Amino acid sequence: MDLHRPLGPRARAVADAAVAAALTALPVLSLWNAAPRGPHPVDLAQAAPVWFGSGPRPADLVAVALAALAAPLARRRPVAVLLAVLGAAALSVGTVASPAPWVVVAVALHRVPGALPRRRSGQLLALALSVAALSLSGLLGRGWPHPGSGGPGAVVMACLFLATGWTAGWAVDERRRRRTEHAAAREREERLLIARELHDVVAHSLGVIAVQAGVANHVAAEQPEQARLALASIEETSRTALNEMRALLGVLRTGADGERLPAPRLADLDGVVRRAAAAGVRVDVQLLGERVPLPPGLELAGYRVVQEAVTNVVRHAGTGRCRVRVDYRPDALELTVTDEGRGGTPSGPGGGHGLAGMRERVAVHGGEFRAGRRRTGRGFEVSAVFPLAVAG
């Protein structure tokens, strides 16, 4: 039997009915022990100011059956059920020996917060409390054939039942709402992560392929050897991209990381350099400081930042050279990619999907990101600083 499987509609109805009947039966069962044992009988109508008489009456048992019937229906028609049992509870004053009818109202109130907006739910709670106070205070029962004992104690007890039922329903609805919001937030984060990975893989590979295809098309007639090298680079780049895409799609289909390729790291920048060189852009990598072990997530983020920045140089800078500086500082990892190309201003408020993805990756690790014209000279500069204290 799977204990974690959600209950079906019929099982939920049975469970609701059983729980409601049990809760309503508790005050009824207590009436059998209301009379103290001893040689001298006690008049319970005088000894107990609230509800207690000579034991449960038939109306008390009817309240238990009403609870078992109303609880399943309250899932679908919470307002109608609440109004029905509230009216029945008001009419039962003087005919029952226990607060069972108000427990039925509390059971119906339990479903209200999760089914209605907060304001309307609060209004129904206020209505139920008002009806209970008026009914049990004796203001509405003077002309009835069986006036109940009522009194302040009965009013307080009934209001406590109603407030407890509504508050419990509110707590359940709040927990469900927070769980839903948390799941939605995780889903948004996962979609963003997938979008970044797809963009980094596709944009980099297609950028190199487009440049190489243009080179091959331009020199095919006059320099067949150069065209052959360009086609070989296209083959290698496309195969690498297909492997990464296949691994990523495998994760999406199975939800497991077992068949996924190892995440690229900063030590794997040689592949970026090689593919950029095949596209006609020389990348000079400068390592500063002592290389230290970094968390895998930060290694991947740093690699993707450099990869995307170099891809932008290949596609947009109009230059044949760029510089990558990897600086391992004691307190931070600083990555800088500069070129002496056309420069320009990032398009849109986020600077395009590529720059936006880089900015998001850096922000996840609490870092600082900058992309724009170089402060000195011509060209473009991308800078990312990852604080190692936050990363560790």
N, C-alpha and C positions, 0 to 999 in steps of 0.2 A: 504493500500500500504506500503510495507516494503522499507523504504528509505535507509536502510543499505545493502540491497541485491545488489551484483555486477550486473552491466548492462550486458545484453547478447550481442553477436556479432553484431546483427542488431541494437540494441539500441546504442551501442558504435559508430557504423558507422554513424548513424543519428546525434548523438551528435557531433562527430568530424566534420561532414560536416557543421552543423549549426554554430558551433563556428568559424570554418575557414572562412565561408562565411561572418559572421558578422564582424570579424576582418578585412577582406579584403575590405568590403563595407565601413568601416569608412572613409578612405581617399577618396574614390570615392564620398560619400555623401557630403563631405566638399566642393567639387567643385561647387555645386549648390549655395553656399553662397560665392564663391570666388569674384564675381563681386560686388564692392561697389555700394550702391544705391545713385543716385543723377542725376541732369540734364545733367551732362557731362560724357559721357562714358569714360571708362579707358581701355587702351590697356593692357590686362592682360599678354600678351606675353612679354611685356617690363617691366611691373610693378613687376612681380614675376619671379625670376630667375630660379626657379625649378618647373618643371612639370605643374604648373597651366596654363590653357588656357581659352577657352571660355566655359568650362563645361566639364562633362565626355564624353568620346568618346565611341563608341561601344566596343573598345578593353578593356576599363576599366571594362565594365560589363562582358566581356568574362573572365577577370581575377578573378572576383568573382565566376563565375561558375567553373573555373579551381580549385580554392581553395576548393570548396565544393566537387569536384571530387577527388582531390589529397589527402586531409586529411585522409579519410578512407583507401586509398590504401597505405599510408605511414606506416601504422602499419605492413603490411606484406612485402612490398618492399621499405624500406626507401631510399636505395641508388639509385635505378632506378627512383623512383619518384623525388628525389632531383635533379638528373641530368636532368630529363625531364623538370621540372619547372624552373631550372636554365637556361637551354638553351632557354626556352620560354621567360624568363625575359630579357635575353640579346638581343633577337630579337625584343622585344617589345619597346626598346628605340626609341623614336621619334613617336611612334604610340599610346601611352597612355598619358593621361593628369594627372596621379596620380602615386604614388609609389606602387600601388596595386600589380603588378607582383612580387615585392620584398617582399611584405608581404606573398605572396604564398610561396616563397622560405623559408622565416622564419618559416612558418607553417611546411614545410617538414623537415627543420633542427631540429625542436623540437623533432622529433622521432629518430634522429640519435644517440645521446649519450646513449640512453637506448638499442639500438640494436647492437651497434658496440663497439669494444675496444676503450679505450680513445685515443690512438694514431691515429687510423684511423679516428675516429670521429673528432679529431682536424684537421686532414689533409683535410677533407671535408669542415670544416668551413673555413679554409684558402683558399681553392679553390673557395668557394662561394664569399668570400670577394674580392678575386682577380678579379673574373669575374665581380662583381659589379663595382669595381673601374675602370677597363679597359673600360667597356661598358658605364658608365655614365660620364667618363672624356672626351669623345669624340674621343678617339683614334681609336675606332672601328666603328664609325658612320659617317665618312666623306662621304663615297660613297653611303649612304642610301638615299632613296627618301624623307624620312621625318625625318631629323636629330632632335634629341631632344635637349632641352635647356641644360640639363646636368649641369656640373660644380661642383665645390667643395661641394656646399650645397647638391646637389643630392647624391654625393658619400657618404658624412657623414651620411645623413639620411638613405640611403639604408643599409650601414654597421651597423648602430645602430639597424635597424630592424633585420638583420641577427644575430648579436651578441646576441640580446635579446632572439630571438627564440631558439638559441642553448643553451644559459645559462639557460633558463627556463627548457629545456629538461634535461640538466645536473643536475639541482637541484632536479627535480622530480625523476630521476634515482638514485641520491645519497640518497634521503630519502627512496626510495624503497629498496635500497641495505642495508642501515642501519637497516631498519625494518626487513628485512630478516635475517641479522646477529643477531639481537637481539632475534628474534624468535628461531633461531638455538641455540643460547647460552642458552636460557631458556629451550629448549628441552634437551640439553646436561645436564643441571643442574638437570632437572627432572629425566632423566634416571639414573644419578649418585645417586640421592636420593633414587629412587626405588631400585637400585642395593644394596645400603648400607642397606636399611631396609630389603630386602629379605635375604641378607647375614647374618645380625644379627639374624633374626628370625630363619632361616633354620640352620645356622651353630651351634648356641647355642643349639637348640633343638635336632638336629641330633647327635651332639657330646655327649650330655647326654644320648640319647637313645642308641647310639652305645655302650657306656660304660656299661650301665645297661643291655643291651641284652647280652653282653659278660659275665657279672656277673651271670645273670640268667642261661645261658647255662653251665657255669662252675659248679654251685652249685645245679643244678636242681635235680640231683640224690641223693646227700648226705644231702643237706640242703633245702628241699622244701619250708620251711617258708621264708628263705632268697630269694629264687627265686621268691616267690609270692610278696614280697616287691619290688623287682626289677621290676617285671611286672607292679605292681601298679604305680610305679614311671614313667615307660614308658607310661602308659596310661594317667597319668596326664600331662606329658610333651608334648605328642603328641596332646592332646586335646587343651592345651594352644597354641601350635604352629598353629594348624588348625584354631583356632579362630582369631589369629592375621593375618594369611594368608588370611582368608576369608574377614576380614575387609579391608586389603590392596587391595585385588583384587576387592572388591566392590567399593573402591575409584577409581581404574583405569577404571572400566567399566562405572560408572555413573559420575565421575568427581566431586562428592560432598562428603563432609566430615560428612554428617549427621549420617551415620550408622557406622562410624569408632569408634573403641574402644578408650577410653582415652589414650593419649600418656603416656608411663611409665615415672616415675620420680625417682629421687634418693631415695625418701622415699619408693619406691617399691623394693628395693634391697633384701628384705626378700625372694622374689620369686627366685631370682638368688641364694641366699644362700641355700635355701631349695632344689633346683634342683641339685646344686653341691654336697650337702651332700648326696642326694640319689645316686649320681654317685661315692660316696666314697671319696670326697674331702671336708674337713672341711674349711669353710671360716670364718675367724674372721674379723668383721667389727669394725673399730675404728672411731668414730666421734670426731673431734676436732673443737673448736670454736663454735660460736653461729649460729645455722641454720637460714638463711635469705631467704626470697622469691626470687626466680630466674626466669628469663624469661622461658617460656615453652620450647623453642628451646634449651636453654642451659641445662635445666633439662633432656631433651631427649638425648642430646649429651653425657652428663655425665653418664647417665644410660647405654647407649650403649657401651661406652668405658669400664666401669667396667664389663658389661656382656660379651663382647668379650674377655677381658683379663682373666676373670675367666674361660671362655670356653677353651681358649688356655691352661690354667693350667690343666683342666680336661683331655684334649686330648693329650697334648704333654709333660707336665712337669714330669710325672712319680713320683708324690708326693701326699701325702694324706692331704696336708694342704697348705693354702695360706692366706695372710693378705690383707685386703682392708682398706685403710685409706682415709677418706673424711675430708679434712681440709677446714673449712670456714674461710678464712682470710679476713681482712677488704678490701683488694684490689683485691683478687683473690680467685678462688675455685681450690684447688689442689687435684687431685685424684691419688692415688698410689696403685698399685697391685703388690705384691712381693710373691715369693715362693722360696723354697730351693730345687727345683728339678734339672733336668739335665742341665738347662740353655740353652746354644746354641746361635747361631747367626741367626737373621732374614734372611729368604731366599730371594734372589733377592734384587734389589735396593729399593723396597718399603716394603720389609719384608712380602710379601704375601698379599692376598686380605684383610684379617682381620686387619692386622696392617695398611695397606694403608687406609682402611675405617676409622679406629680410627684417623689416622693422618689428614685425610680430614675433619672429624667432628671437630677436635680441631682447624684446620686452619680457618674454616668458622667463628669461634668466636674470631679469632685473638689470639689464645693461642699458647702454646708451648707443643710439644709432644716428648717423648723419650721412646724408647723400646730397651732393650738389656740386657747384663749380668749385674748383680748387681755390684756396685762399691766395695762393701765389702762382702765377703762370697760367697757361691755358690748360684746358682739359677738365676732367670730372674726377671726383673722389668719393669713395664709399668708405666709411669708417664705422667700426663696431667695437665696443668695449664691453667685455663680460667680466663683472666682478667675481673673483674666485671665491670670496667669502660667501656670497649668496649661492654660488654653484655648489660649494661643498656642503 
